[in-house]
Amino acid sequence: MNREANMQPEEIKQLLEDNIEDSQVEVDVSGSHVNLVIVSPVFEGLMPVKKQQLVYKVLQAHISDGTIHAVNMKTLTPSQWKADQS
């Protein structure tokens, strides 16, 4: 079922930060498309697909009901984020 009401960026940010330990999340929403930058030490040592699976697990209910249609994400450890900012 596709819901008309899309999630607000603050809702997505809170959902992810509540469920991914020590995370900092940036969210950009355009309709049902969501762009994410997630920084967390939980990602340390994980392959990219495992990082994505952690994020999708948190968002799954909203993807399944059509609230979120597409997700583009950048998942980083704190050290990767620091290097990315240089």
PDB file of N, CA, C and O in Angstrom, chain B, residues numbered from 101:
ATOM      1  N   MET B 101       0.843  -1.172   0.000  1.00  0.00           N
ATOM      2  CA  MET B 101       0.000   0.000   0.000  1.00  0.00           C
ATOM      3  C   MET B 101       0.888   1.234   0.000  1.00  0.00           C
ATOM      4  O   MET B 101       1.818   1.325   0.801  1.00  0.00           O
ATOM      5  N   ASN B 102       0.626   2.152  -0.855  1.00  0.00           N
ATOM      6  CA  ASN B 102       1.423   3.366  -0.959  1.00  0.00           C
ATOM      7  C   ASN B 102       0.728   4.489  -0.203  1.00  0.00           C
ATOM      8  O   ASN B 102      -0.370   4.906  -0.572  1.00  0.00           O
ATOM      9  N   ARG B 103       1.362   4.972   0.846  1.00  0.00           N
ATOM     10  CA  ARG B 103       0.779   6.039   1.655  1.00  0.00           C
ATOM     11  C   ARG B 103       1.137   7.391   1.069  1.00  0.00           C
ATOM     12  O   ARG B 103       2.233   7.596   0.549  1.00  0.00           O
ATOM     13  N   GLU B 104       0.190   8.301   1.166  1.00  0.00           N
ATOM     14  CA  GLU B 104       0.418   9.651   0.654  1.00  0.00           C
ATOM     15  C   GLU B 104       1.381  10.434   1.545  1.00  0.00           C
ATOM     16  O   GLU B 104       2.201  11.207   1.050  1.00  0.00           O
ATOM     17  N   ALA B 105       1.280  10.232   2.851  1.00  0.00           N
ATOM     18  CA  ALA B 105       2.113  10.998   3.780  1.00  0.00           C
ATOM     19  C   ALA B 105       3.525  10.428   3.805  1.00  0.00           C
ATOM     20  O   ALA B 105       3.735   9.275   4.182  1.00  0.00           O
ATOM     21  N   ASN B 106       4.486  11.247   3.402  1.00  0.00           N
ATOM     22  CA  ASN B 106       5.879  10.832   3.446  1.00  0.00           C
ATOM     23  C   ASN B 106       6.462  11.180   4.809  1.00  0.00           C
ATOM     24  O   ASN B 106       5.979  12.081   5.496  1.00  0.00           O
ATOM     25  N   MET B 107       7.502  10.455   5.185  1.00  0.00           N
ATOM     26  CA  MET B 107       8.162  10.728   6.455  1.00  0.00           C
ATOM     27  C   MET B 107       8.952  12.031   6.362  1.00  0.00           C
ATOM     28  O   MET B 107       9.521  12.358   5.320  1.00  0.00           O
ATOM     29  N   GLN B 108       8.973  12.744   7.440  1.00  0.00           N
ATOM     30  CA  GLN B 108       9.760  13.964   7.538  1.00  0.00           C
ATOM     31  C   GLN B 108      11.220  13.600   7.821  1.00  0.00           C
ATOM     32  O   GLN B 108      11.484  12.574   8.448  1.00  0.00           O
ATOM     33  N   PRO B 109      12.163  14.416   7.371  1.00  0.00           N
ATOM     34  CA  PRO B 109      13.579  14.128   7.624  1.00  0.00           C
ATOM     35  C   PRO B 109      13.884  13.905   9.108  1.00  0.00           C
ATOM     36  O   PRO B 109      14.686  13.038   9.454  1.00  0.00           O
ATOM     37  N   GLU B 110      13.245  14.687   9.982  1.00  0.00           N
ATOM     38  CA  GLU B 110      13.492  14.558  11.418  1.00  0.00           C
ATOM     39  C   GLU B 110      13.060  13.188  11.932  1.00  0.00           C
ATOM     40  O   GLU B 110      13.712  12.623  12.811  1.00  0.00           O
ATOM     41  N   GLU B 111      11.958  12.646  11.388  1.00  0.00           N
ATOM     42  CA  GLU B 111      11.478  11.326  11.800  1.00  0.00           C
ATOM     43  C   GLU B 111      12.470  10.240  11.407  1.00  0.00           C
ATOM     44  O   GLU B 111      12.761   9.340  12.194  1.00  0.00           O
ATOM     45  N   ILE B 112      12.980  10.328  10.197  1.00  0.00           N
ATOM     46  CA  ILE B 112      13.935   9.335   9.706  1.00  0.00           C
ATOM     47  C   ILE B 112      15.227   9.430  10.505  1.00  0.00           C
ATOM     48  O   ILE B 112      15.787   8.411  10.909  1.00  0.00           O
ATOM     49  N   LYS B 113      15.698  10.644  10.732  1.00  0.00           N
ATOM     50  CA  LYS B 113      16.918  10.870  11.516  1.00  0.00           C
ATOM     51  C   LYS B 113      16.773  10.245  12.899  1.00  0.00           C
ATOM     52  O   LYS B 113      17.659   9.520  13.350  1.00  0.00           O
ATOM     53  N   GLN B 114      15.660  10.523  13.574  1.00  0.00           N
ATOM     54  CA  GLN B 114      15.431  10.003  14.923  1.00  0.00           C
ATOM     55  C   GLN B 114      15.356   8.483  14.923  1.00  0.00           C
ATOM     56  O   GLN B 114      15.934   7.835  15.796  1.00  0.00           O
ATOM     57  N   LEU B 115      14.657   7.914  13.961  1.00  0.00           N
ATOM     58  CA  LEU B 115      14.518   6.467  13.851  1.00  0.00           C
ATOM     59  C   LEU B 115      15.884   5.798  13.720  1.00  0.00           C
ATOM     60  O   LEU B 115      16.172   4.820  14.411  1.00  0.00           O
ATOM     61  N   LEU B 116      16.717   6.325  12.836  1.00  0.00           N
ATOM     62  CA  LEU B 116      18.043   5.747  12.627  1.00  0.00           C
ATOM     63  C   LEU B 116      18.945   5.963  13.834  1.00  0.00           C
ATOM     64  O   LEU B 116      19.638   5.038  14.257  1.00  0.00           O
ATOM     65  N   GLU B 117      18.949   7.166  14.394  1.00  0.00           N
ATOM     66  CA  GLU B 117      19.812   7.438  15.546  1.00  0.00           C
ATOM     67  C   GLU B 117      19.389   6.637  16.773  1.00  0.00           C
ATOM     68  O   GLU B 117      20.229   6.296  17.605  1.00  0.00           O
ATOM     69  N   ASP B 118      18.102   6.334  16.894  1.00  0.00           N
ATOM     70  CA  ASP B 118      17.620   5.515  18.008  1.00  0.00           C
ATOM     71  C   ASP B 118      17.994   4.046  17.849  1.00  0.00           C
ATOM     72  O   ASP B 118      18.091   3.320  18.839  1.00  0.00           O
ATOM     73  N   ASN B 119      18.204   3.603  16.609  1.00  0.00           N
ATOM     74  CA  ASN B 119      18.413   2.177  16.350  1.00  0.00           C
ATOM     75  C   ASN B 119      19.820   1.796  15.911  1.00  0.00           C
ATOM     76  O   ASN B 119      20.153   0.611  15.889  1.00  0.00           O
ATOM     77  N   ILE B 120      20.646   2.764  15.564  1.00  0.00           N
ATOM     78  CA  ILE B 120      22.040   2.488  15.208  1.00  0.00           C
ATOM     79  C   ILE B 120      22.901   3.213  16.234  1.00  0.00           C
ATOM     80  O   ILE B 120      22.934   4.443  16.285  1.00  0.00           O
ATOM     81  N   GLU B 121      23.584   2.437  17.037  1.00  0.00           N
ATOM     82  CA  GLU B 121      24.321   2.957  18.185  1.00  0.00           C
ATOM     83  C   GLU B 121      25.320   4.052  17.815  1.00  0.00           C
ATOM     84  O   GLU B 121      26.049   3.946  16.829  1.00  0.00           O
ATOM     85  N   ASP B 122      25.333   5.098  18.629  1.00  0.00           N
ATOM     86  CA  ASP B 122      26.284   6.216  18.489  1.00  0.00           C
ATOM     87  C   ASP B 122      26.315   6.804  17.084  1.00  0.00           C
ATOM     88  O   ASP B 122      27.374   7.201  16.599  1.00  0.00           O
ATOM     89  N   SER B 123      25.168   6.862  16.434  1.00  0.00           N
ATOM     90  CA  SER B 123      25.147   7.342  15.048  1.00  0.00           C
ATOM     91  C   SER B 123      24.812   8.823  14.968  1.00  0.00           C
ATOM     92  O   SER B 123      24.125   9.385  15.821  1.00  0.00           O
ATOM     93  N   GLN B 124      25.325   9.427  13.911  1.00  0.00           N
ATOM     94  CA  GLN B 124      24.962  10.778  13.518  1.00  0.00           C
ATOM     95  C   GLN B 124      24.437  10.654  12.098  1.00  0.00           C
ATOM     96  O   GLN B 124      25.085  10.058  11.238  1.00  0.00           O
ATOM     97  N   VAL B 125      23.272  11.214  11.858  1.00  0.00           N
ATOM     98  CA  VAL B 125      22.584  11.003  10.593  1.00  0.00           C
ATOM     99  C   VAL B 125      22.215  12.337   9.952  1.00  0.00           C
ATOM    100  O   VAL B 125      21.703  13.243  10.611  1.00  0.00           O
ATOM    101  N   GLU B 126      22.486  12.435   8.654  1.00  0.00           N
ATOM    102  CA  GLU B 126      22.006  13.552   7.840  1.00  0.00           C
ATOM    103  C   GLU B 126      20.983  12.977   6.871  1.00  0.00           C
ATOM    104  O   GLU B 126      21.221  11.942   6.250  1.00  0.00           O
ATOM    105  N   VAL B 127      19.852  13.644   6.744  1.00  0.00           N
ATOM    106  CA  VAL B 127      18.758  13.149   5.911  1.00  0.00           C
ATOM    107  C   VAL B 127      18.298  14.234   4.947  1.00  0.00           C
ATOM    108  O   VAL B 127      18.114  15.390   5.330  1.00  0.00           O
ATOM    109  N   ASP B 128      18.117  13.842   3.696  1.00  0.00           N
ATOM    110  CA  ASP B 128      17.510  14.713   2.696  1.00  0.00           C
ATOM    111  C   ASP B 128      16.378  13.917   2.058  1.00  0.00           C
ATOM    112  O   ASP B 128      16.603  12.830   1.526  1.00  0.00           O
ATOM    113  N   VAL B 129      15.176  14.450   2.108  1.00  0.00           N
ATOM    114  CA  VAL B 129      14.005  13.751   1.575  1.00  0.00           C
ATOM    115  C   VAL B 129      13.438  14.533   0.402  1.00  0.00           C
ATOM    116  O   VAL B 129      13.245  15.746   0.476  1.00  0.00           O
ATOM    117  N   SER B 130      13.174  13.811  -0.685  1.00  0.00           N
ATOM    118  CA  SER B 130      12.503  14.381  -1.844  1.00  0.00           C
ATOM    119  C   SER B 130      11.361  13.434  -2.196  1.00  0.00           C
ATOM    120  O   SER B 130      11.567  12.432  -2.881  1.00  0.00           O
ATOM    121  N   GLY B 131      10.160  13.752  -1.726  1.00  0.00           N
ATOM    122  CA  GLY B 131       9.026  12.851  -1.919  1.00  0.00           C
ATOM    123  C   GLY B 131       9.241  11.572  -1.139  1.00  0.00           C
ATOM    124  O   GLY B 131       9.411  11.603   0.080  1.00  0.00           O
ATOM    125  N   SER B 132       9.235  10.437  -1.840  1.00  0.00           N
ATOM    126  CA  SER B 132       9.461   9.153  -1.177  1.00  0.00           C
ATOM    127  C   SER B 132      10.901   8.678  -1.354  1.00  0.00           C
ATOM    128  O   SER B 132      11.218   7.532  -1.032  1.00  0.00           O
ATOM    129  N   HIS B 133      11.771   9.546  -1.860  1.00  0.00           N
ATOM    130  CA  HIS B 133      13.193   9.227  -2.027  1.00  0.00           C
ATOM    131  C   HIS B 133      13.982   9.839  -0.872  1.00  0.00           C
ATOM    132  O   HIS B 133      13.793  11.003  -0.521  1.00  0.00           O
ATOM    133  N   VAL B 134      14.868   9.034  -0.289  1.00  0.00           N
ATOM    134  CA  VAL B 134      15.619   9.453   0.885  1.00  0.00           C
ATOM    135  C   VAL B 134      17.112   9.317   0.618  1.00  0.00           C
ATOM    136  O   VAL B 134      17.579   8.265   0.181  1.00  0.00           O
ATOM    137  N   ASN B 135      17.859  10.386   0.881  1.00  0.00           N
ATOM    138  CA  ASN B 135      19.320  10.362   0.812  1.00  0.00           C
ATOM    139  C   ASN B 135      19.851  10.455   2.235  1.00  0.00           C
ATOM    140  O   ASN B 135      19.458  11.337   2.999  1.00  0.00           O
ATOM    141  N   LEU B 136      20.751   9.536   2.585  1.00  0.00           N
ATOM    142  CA  LEU B 136      21.263   9.458   3.945  1.00  0.00           C
ATOM    143  C   LEU B 136      22.777   9.500   3.982  1.00  0.00           C
ATOM    144  O   LEU B 136      23.448   8.955   3.106  1.00  0.00           O
ATOM    145  N   VAL B 137      23.308  10.151   5.000  1.00  0.00           N
ATOM    146  CA  VAL B 137      24.708  10.012   5.386  1.00  0.00           C
ATOM    147  C   VAL B 137      24.660   9.588   6.849  1.00  0.00           C
ATOM    148  O   VAL B 137      24.138  10.308   7.699  1.00  0.00           O
ATOM    149  N   ILE B 138      25.215   8.406   7.130  1.00  0.00           N
ATOM    150  CA  ILE B 138      25.166   7.865   8.482  1.00  0.00           C
ATOM    151  C   ILE B 138      26.590   7.583   8.939  1.00  0.00           C
ATOM    152  O   ILE B 138      27.341   6.873   8.271  1.00  0.00           O
ATOM    153  N   VAL B 139      26.950   8.150  10.086  1.00  0.00           N
ATOM    154  CA  VAL B 139      28.276   7.950  10.661  1.00  0.00           C
ATOM    155  C   VAL B 139      28.097   7.224  11.988  1.00  0.00           C
ATOM    156  O   VAL B 139      27.369   7.692  12.864  1.00  0.00           O
ATOM    157  N   SER B 140      28.769   6.068  12.137  1.00  0.00           N
ATOM    158  CA  SER B 140      28.675   5.309  13.377  1.00  0.00           C
ATOM    159  C   SER B 140      29.877   4.382  13.526  1.00  0.00           C
ATOM    160  O   SER B 140      30.338   3.800  12.545  1.00  0.00           O
ATOM    161  N   PRO B 141      30.386   4.242  14.754  1.00  0.00           N
ATOM    162  CA  PRO B 141      31.455   3.274  14.984  1.00  0.00           C
ATOM    163  C   PRO B 141      30.982   1.832  14.797  1.00  0.00           C
ATOM    164  O   PRO B 141      31.805   0.928  14.653  1.00  0.00           O
ATOM    165  N   VAL B 142      29.685   1.611  14.798  1.00  0.00           N
ATOM    166  CA  VAL B 142      29.123   0.273  14.576  1.00  0.00           C
ATOM    167  C   VAL B 142      29.545  -0.271  13.207  1.00  0.00           C
ATOM    168  O   VAL B 142      29.634  -1.485  13.024  1.00  0.00           O
ATOM    169  N   PHE B 143      29.802   0.620  12.252  1.00  0.00           N
ATOM    170  CA  PHE B 143      30.165   0.214  10.895  1.00  0.00           C
ATOM    171  C   PHE B 143      31.611  -0.264  10.777  1.00  0.00           C
ATOM    172  O   PHE B 143      31.998  -0.819   9.749  1.00  0.00           O
ATOM    173  N   GLU B 144      32.406  -0.056  11.816  1.00  0.00           N
ATOM    174  CA  GLU B 144      33.822  -0.423  11.783  1.00  0.00           C
ATOM    175  C   GLU B 144      33.987  -1.905  11.444  1.00  0.00           C
ATOM    176  O   GLU B 144      33.414  -2.769  12.108  1.00  0.00           O
ATOM    177  N   GLY B 145      34.770  -2.187  10.410  1.00  0.00           N
ATOM    178  CA  GLY B 145      35.081  -3.562  10.027  1.00  0.00           C
ATOM    179  C   GLY B 145      34.006  -4.267   9.221  1.00  0.00           C
ATOM    180  O   GLY B 145      34.183  -5.429   8.854  1.00  0.00           O
ATOM    181  N   LEU B 146      32.898  -3.601   8.934  1.00  0.00           N
ATOM    182  CA  LEU B 146      31.819  -4.227   8.164  1.00  0.00           C
ATOM    183  C   LEU B 146      31.983  -3.940   6.679  1.00  0.00           C
ATOM    184  O   LEU B 146      32.410  -2.857   6.281  1.00  0.00           O
ATOM    185  N   MET B 147      31.638  -4.927   5.875  1.00  0.00           N
ATOM    186  CA  MET B 147      31.607  -4.736   4.431  1.00  0.00           C
ATOM    187  C   MET B 147      30.443  -3.790   4.107  1.00  0.00           C
ATOM    188  O   MET B 147      29.471  -3.726   4.859  1.00  0.00           O
ATOM    189  N   PRO B 148      30.539  -3.058   2.992  1.00  0.00           N
ATOM    190  CA  PRO B 148      29.460  -2.117   2.640  1.00  0.00           C
ATOM    191  C   PRO B 148      28.066  -2.740   2.652  1.00  0.00           C
ATOM    192  O   PRO B 148      27.118  -2.107   3.117  1.00  0.00           O
ATOM    193  N   VAL B 149      27.925  -3.955   2.156  1.00  0.00           N
ATOM    194  CA  VAL B 149      26.595  -4.579   2.117  1.00  0.00           C
ATOM    195  C   VAL B 149      26.053  -4.814   3.529  1.00  0.00           C
ATOM    196  O   VAL B 149      24.847  -4.702   3.745  1.00  0.00           O
ATOM    197  N   LYS B 150      26.912  -5.135   4.484  1.00  0.00           N
ATOM    198  CA  LYS B 150      26.469  -5.342   5.868  1.00  0.00           C
ATOM    199  C   LYS B 150      26.028  -4.021   6.501  1.00  0.00           C
ATOM    200  O   LYS B 150      25.075  -3.986   7.280  1.00  0.00           O
ATOM    201  N   LYS B 151      26.725  -2.944   6.163  1.00  0.00           N
ATOM    202  CA  LYS B 151      26.322  -1.620   6.650  1.00  0.00           C
ATOM    203  C   LYS B 151      24.930  -1.278   6.121  1.00  0.00           C
ATOM    204  O   LYS B 151      24.066  -0.815   6.865  1.00  0.00           O
ATOM    205  N   GLN B 152      24.729  -1.513   4.825  1.00  0.00           N
ATOM    206  CA  GLN B 152      23.433  -1.223   4.208  1.00  0.00           C
ATOM    207  C   GLN B 152      22.330  -2.074   4.821  1.00  0.00           C
ATOM    208  O   GLN B 152      21.218  -1.590   5.036  1.00  0.00           O
ATOM    209  N   GLN B 153      22.630  -3.338   5.104  1.00  0.00           N
ATOM    210  CA  GLN B 153      21.630  -4.217   5.703  1.00  0.00           C
ATOM    211  C   GLN B 153      21.186  -3.705   7.071  1.00  0.00           C
ATOM    212  O   GLN B 153      20.007  -3.794   7.414  1.00  0.00           O
ATOM    213  N   LEU B 154      22.118  -3.173   7.849  1.00  0.00           N
ATOM    214  CA  LEU B 154      21.759  -2.594   9.151  1.00  0.00           C
ATOM    215  C   LEU B 154      20.767  -1.445   8.982  1.00  0.00           C
ATOM    216  O   LEU B 154      19.790  -1.341   9.725  1.00  0.00           O
ATOM    217  N   VAL B 155      21.025  -0.599   8.011  1.00  0.00           N
ATOM    218  CA  VAL B 155      20.156   0.556   7.770  1.00  0.00           C
ATOM    219  C   VAL B 155      18.797   0.097   7.239  1.00  0.00           C
ATOM    220  O   VAL B 155      17.758   0.563   7.707  1.00  0.00           O
ATOM    221  N   TYR B 156      18.804  -0.810   6.269  1.00  0.00           N
ATOM    222  CA  TYR B 156      17.538  -1.290   5.704  1.00  0.00           C
ATOM    223  C   TYR B 156      16.677  -1.977   6.756  1.00  0.00           C
ATOM    224  O   TYR B 156      15.451  -1.874   6.716  1.00  0.00           O
ATOM    225  N   LYS B 157      17.307  -2.679   7.700  1.00  0.00           N
ATOM    226  CA  LYS B 157      16.551  -3.349   8.761  1.00  0.00           C
ATOM    227  C   LYS B 157      15.741  -2.323   9.568  1.00  0.00           C
ATOM    228  O   LYS B 157      14.592  -2.577   9.927  1.00  0.00           O
ATOM    229  N   VAL B 158      16.346  -1.176   9.844  1.00  0.00           N
ATOM    230  CA  VAL B 158      15.666  -0.120  10.600  1.00  0.00           C
ATOM    231  C   VAL B 158      14.518   0.487   9.785  1.00  0.00           C
ATOM    232  O   VAL B 158      13.468   0.814  10.338  1.00  0.00           O
ATOM    233  N   LEU B 159      14.719   0.636   8.482  1.00  0.00           N
ATOM    234  CA  LEU B 159      13.734   1.309   7.623  1.00  0.00           C
ATOM    235  C   LEU B 159      12.720   0.360   6.975  1.00  0.00           C
ATOM    236  O   LEU B 159      11.800   0.818   6.297  1.00  0.00           O
ATOM    237  N   GLN B 160      12.871  -0.941   7.172  1.00  0.00           N
ATOM    238  CA  GLN B 160      12.104  -1.940   6.427  1.00  0.00           C
ATOM    239  C   GLN B 160      10.590  -1.722   6.436  1.00  0.00           C
ATOM    240  O   GLN B 160       9.951  -1.811   5.388  1.00  0.00           O
ATOM    241  N   ALA B 161      10.017  -1.442   7.587  1.00  0.00           N
ATOM    242  CA  ALA B 161       8.554  -1.274   7.656  1.00  0.00           C
ATOM    243  C   ALA B 161       8.095  -0.113   6.777  1.00  0.00           C
ATOM    244  O   ALA B 161       7.032  -0.181   6.160  1.00  0.00           O
ATOM    245  N   HIS B 162       8.889   0.942   6.722  1.00  0.00           N
ATOM    246  CA  HIS B 162       8.525   2.123   5.936  1.00  0.00           C
ATOM    247  C   HIS B 162       8.774   1.913   4.440  1.00  0.00           C
ATOM    248  O   HIS B 162       8.124   2.538   3.602  1.00  0.00           O
ATOM    249  N   ILE B 163       9.704   1.043   4.119  1.00  0.00           N
ATOM    250  CA  ILE B 163       9.925   0.675   2.717  1.00  0.00           C
ATOM    251  C   ILE B 163       8.792  -0.244   2.260  1.00  0.00           C
ATOM    252  O   ILE B 163       8.253  -0.084   1.165  1.00  0.00           O
ATOM    253  N   SER B 164       8.441  -1.203   3.110  1.00  0.00           N
ATOM    254  CA  SER B 164       7.387  -2.172   2.769  1.00  0.00           C
ATOM    255  C   SER B 164       6.036  -1.516   2.545  1.00  0.00           C
ATOM    256  O   SER B 164       5.285  -1.926   1.659  1.00  0.00           O
ATOM    257  N   ASP B 165       5.716  -0.489   3.349  1.00  0.00           N
ATOM    258  CA  ASP B 165       4.393   0.137   3.191  1.00  0.00           C
ATOM    259  C   ASP B 165       4.389   1.265   2.157  1.00  0.00           C
ATOM    260  O   ASP B 165       3.361   1.905   1.941  1.00  0.00           O
ATOM    261  N   GLY B 166       5.543   1.510   1.515  1.00  0.00           N
ATOM    262  CA  GLY B 166       5.603   2.495   0.447  1.00  0.00           C
ATOM    263  C   GLY B 166       5.885   3.918   0.893  1.00  0.00           C
ATOM    264  O   GLY B 166       5.992   4.816   0.058  1.00  0.00           O
ATOM    265  N   THR B 167       6.006   4.139   2.201  1.00  0.00           N
ATOM    266  CA  THR B 167       6.313   5.479   2.696  1.00  0.00           C
ATOM    267  C   THR B 167       7.659   5.939   2.154  1.00  0.00           C
ATOM    268  O   THR B 167       7.828   7.092   1.756  1.00  0.00           O
ATOM    269  N   ILE B 168       8.614   5.008   2.148  1.00  0.00           N
ATOM    270  CA  ILE B 168       9.928   5.266   1.558  1.00  0.00           C
ATOM    271  C   ILE B 168      10.042   4.376   0.336  1.00  0.00           C
ATOM    272  O   ILE B 168       9.897   3.157   0.429  1.00  0.00           O
ATOM    273  N   HIS B 169      10.301   4.985  -0.807  1.00  0.00           N
ATOM    274  CA  HIS B 169      10.383   4.227  -2.058  1.00  0.00           C
ATOM    275  C   HIS B 169      11.822   3.893  -2.420  1.00  0.00           C
ATOM    276  O   HIS B 169      12.114   2.774  -2.841  1.00  0.00           O
ATOM    277  N   ALA B 170      12.710   4.845  -2.262  1.00  0.00           N
ATOM    278  CA  ALA B 170      14.106   4.639  -2.656  1.00  0.00           C
ATOM    279  C   ALA B 170      15.025   5.254  -1.611  1.00  0.00           C
ATOM    280  O   ALA B 170      14.752   6.324  -1.069  1.00  0.00           O
ATOM    281  N   VAL B 171      16.125   4.549  -1.342  1.00  0.00           N
ATOM    282  CA  VAL B 171      17.095   5.013  -0.359  1.00  0.00           C
ATOM    283  C   VAL B 171      18.473   5.039  -0.997  1.00  0.00           C
ATOM    284  O   VAL B 171      18.919   4.053  -1.583  1.00  0.00           O
ATOM    285  N   ASN B 172      19.135   6.171  -0.877  1.00  0.00           N
ATOM    286  CA  ASN B 172      20.529   6.296  -1.281  1.00  0.00           C
ATOM    287  C   ASN B 172      21.292   6.595   0.002  1.00  0.00           C
ATOM    288  O   ASN B 172      20.969   7.553   0.705  1.00  0.00           O
ATOM    289  N   MET B 173      22.301   5.786   0.315  1.00  0.00           N
ATOM    290  CA  MET B 173      22.983   5.995   1.585  1.00  0.00           C
ATOM    291  C   MET B 173      24.492   5.971   1.459  1.00  0.00           C
ATOM    292  O   MET B 173      25.069   5.288   0.613  1.00  0.00           O
ATOM    293  N   LYS B 174      25.100   6.739   2.330  1.00  0.00           N
ATOM    294  CA  LYS B 174      26.545   6.735   2.502  1.00  0.00           C
ATOM    295  C   LYS B 174      26.758   6.369   3.967  1.00  0.00           C
ATOM    296  O   LYS B 174      26.355   7.119   4.856  1.00  0.00           O
ATOM    297  N   THR B 175      27.388   5.225   4.227  1.00  0.00           N
ATOM    298  CA  THR B 175      27.611   4.745   5.585  1.00  0.00           C
ATOM    299  C   THR B 175      29.099   4.824   5.893  1.00  0.00           C
ATOM    300  O   THR B 175      29.920   4.245   5.183  1.00  0.00           O
ATOM    301  N   LEU B 176      29.437   5.540   6.949  1.00  0.00           N
ATOM    302  CA  LEU B 176      30.835   5.798   7.274  1.00  0.00           C
ATOM    303  C   LEU B 176      31.125   5.552   8.749  1.00  0.00           C
ATOM    304  O   LEU B 176      30.256   5.719   9.604  1.00  0.00           O
ATOM    305  N   THR B 177      32.370   5.150   9.034  1.00  0.00           N
ATOM    306  CA  THR B 177      32.847   5.141  10.408  1.00  0.00           C
ATOM    307  C   THR B 177      33.280   6.565  10.737  1.00  0.00           C
ATOM    308  O   THR B 177      33.464   7.372   9.825  1.00  0.00           O
ATOM    309  N   PRO B 178      33.446   6.893  12.012  1.00  0.00           N
ATOM    310  CA  PRO B 178      33.914   8.248  12.339  1.00  0.00           C
ATOM    311  C   PRO B 178      35.241   8.604  11.663  1.00  0.00           C
ATOM    312  O   PRO B 178      35.413   9.739  11.217  1.00  0.00           O
ATOM    313  N   SER B 179      36.170   7.669  11.580  1.00  0.00           N
ATOM    314  CA  SER B 179      37.455   7.970  10.931  1.00  0.00           C
ATOM    315  C   SER B 179      37.287   8.177   9.427  1.00  0.00           C
ATOM    316  O   SER B 179      37.966   9.020   8.841  1.00  0.00           O
ATOM    317  N   GLN B 180      36.396   7.423   8.801  1.00  0.00           N
ATOM    318  CA  GLN B 180      36.122   7.624   7.376  1.00  0.00           C
ATOM    319  C   GLN B 180      35.470   8.986   7.146  1.00  0.00           C
ATOM    320  O   GLN B 180      35.775   9.670   6.169  1.00  0.00           O
ATOM    321  N   TRP B 181      34.572   9.375   8.050  1.00  0.00           N
ATOM    322  CA  TRP B 181      33.904  10.663   7.922  1.00  0.00           C
ATOM    323  C   TRP B 181      34.913  11.802   8.036  1.00  0.00           C
ATOM    324  O   TRP B 181      34.870  12.761   7.265  1.00  0.00           O
ATOM    325  N   LYS B 182      35.831  11.685   9.015  1.00  0.00           N
ATOM    326  CA  LYS B 182      36.868  12.716   9.174  1.00  0.00           C
ATOM    327  C   LYS B 182      37.710  12.831   7.912  1.00  0.00           C
ATOM    328  O   LYS B 182      37.989  13.936   7.448  1.00  0.00           O
ATOM    329  N   ALA B 183      38.116  11.690   7.356  1.00  0.00           N
ATOM    330  CA  ALA B 183      38.924  11.689   6.133  1.00  0.00           C
ATOM    331  C   ALA B 183      38.137  12.279   4.970  1.00  0.00           C
ATOM    332  O   ALA B 183      38.701  12.974   4.124  1.00  0.00           O
ATOM    333  N   ASP B 184      36.847  12.005   4.926  1.00  0.00           N
ATOM    334  CA  ASP B 184      35.969  12.508   3.866  1.00  0.00           C
ATOM    335  C   ASP B 184      35.827  14.030   3.935  1.00  0.00           C
ATOM    336  O   ASP B 184      35.596  14.680   2.915  1.00  0.00           O
ATOM    337  N   GLN B 185      35.966  14.594   5.130  1.00  0.00           N
ATOM    338  CA  GLN B 185      35.828  16.040   5.330  1.00  0.00           C
ATOM    339  C   GLN B 185      37.098  16.804   4.976  1.00  0.00           C
ATOM    340  O   GLN B 185      37.069  18.023   4.805  1.00  0.00           O
ATOM    341  N   SER B 186      38.212  16.086   4.867  1.00  0.00           N
ATOM    342  CA  SER B 186      39.508  16.736   4.579  1.00  0.00           C
ATOM    343  C   SER B 186      39.637  17.151   3.138  1.00  0.00           C
ATOM    344  O   SER B 186      40.663  17.707   2.745  1.00  0.00           O
TER     345      SER B 186
END
